[in-house]
């Protein structure tokens, strides 16, 4: 079953297409937990820790997700928005857990037939098959570093990354860090990836669940980017809407 958590029309807040108006489809489920990012939330009176999109990751929230059983359910969503949409972002959770889901594949085909610019936001741990439906898509690969709290073998899959790089001419890496991660060796972790994929642009952005945390962490990340010749990515949606859902 394919699960949709939410859809909304906003600007892309980070990465290569920052500021571009886009229609977002957030799919439910993920193969990582990323407790190291420290977002605390309550489920059944029990405190848990995860990423800032925990409501699209933790299966305890599945009752609030929409079950998608056919393509028409996704196509009908476009009726809620104006006709000038050109960019569509598939995010999560981890949308590529549905890499073999028939409805997900049909949706990709539909988007391509309508000439939308498609961006898939992925953690880079799931390989994509080398078939045409996955070509001509931008892959925003948010690789997880040790500060995510995930084991290396789980968060870094070189063959999966290679499968994406092979099939897409528009791929970039995105790393989420703060001063603590920098002091603990983020430069080495990122450079190890950069050596394997020297032609892929690298964006770094600050950890920030809200405006206050983002402002606190941003200066160190800017300095880190200047020192290492990486591209600094702000997180406009957090600065504008303070981490509110739907933006």
C-alpha positions, 0 to 999 in steps of 0.5 A, a space after each residue: 500500500 502507498 501512504 500519503 501523509 500530506 500535500 501542499 503548495 509552497 516554495 522549496 525551502 532548501 537545496 538547488 531549487 530554493 525559492 521555487 514554487 512547488 507542489 509537495 507530496 509527502 509520502 509516509 514511511 521511512 527506513 531510517 529513524 534518525 533519533 540523533 536529530 533530537 526532535 522529541 514527540 509524544 506517542 501514547 504518552 511515551 516520549 520518542 525522538 526522531 527527525 523533524 518529519 517524525 509524523 511521516 516516519 513513525 508508523 504510529 501515525 499511520 492512522 492519519 495517513 491516506 491510503 492510496 490505492 489507485 492513480 486517480 487519487 493522486 491526480 485528483 489532488 491537482 484540482 486543489 491548486 492552480 494550473 501554473 504548477 511546474 515543479 513537483 517534489 516527492 518527499 517523506 519519510 522516504 519516497 523510494 521505499 515505494 520504488 516498486 509500488 505500481 501506483 507510485 510508478 504510475 504517478 511518476 509516469 503521469 508527472 513526466 507525461 505532463 512535463 512537470 519538473 520532478 524532484 525526489 528527496 531521498 536519503 540515498 539508501 535505496 537503489 533505483 532500477 535503471 529504467 526510463 521512468 527514473 530518468 530525467 528526475 532531480 534527486 536531492 540526496 540527503 545523506 545522513 552523517 553520524 550525527 543522525 544516530 544511525 549506524 554507518 552500514 544503515 545510513 550509507 549505501 554506496 551502490 544505491 547512491 551510484 544507481 541514482 547518479 548513473 540514472 540522473 544528470 541532476 543530482 545533488 547531496 544535502 547534509 544537515 549539520 551543526 557546530 557539534 557535528 562539525 567538531 565531531 568530524 563532519 568534514 571528514 565524513 562529507 569529504 569521503 563522499 565527495 571523493 567518491 562522487 566528485 562531480 555531484 554538488 554538495 549543499 550543507 544546511 543547519 539543523 533547525 527544528 524552528 527559527 531560533 535553532 536555525 539562527 543559532 546553528 547557521 553561522 557555523 555552517 556558513 563558515 564550514 561551507 566557506 572553508 570547504 568550498 561547499 554550497 550553503 543552503 538556507 532553510 527558508 521555510 523554517 525562517 518564514 513559518 517556524 517549522 509549521 507543517 504544510 510549508 
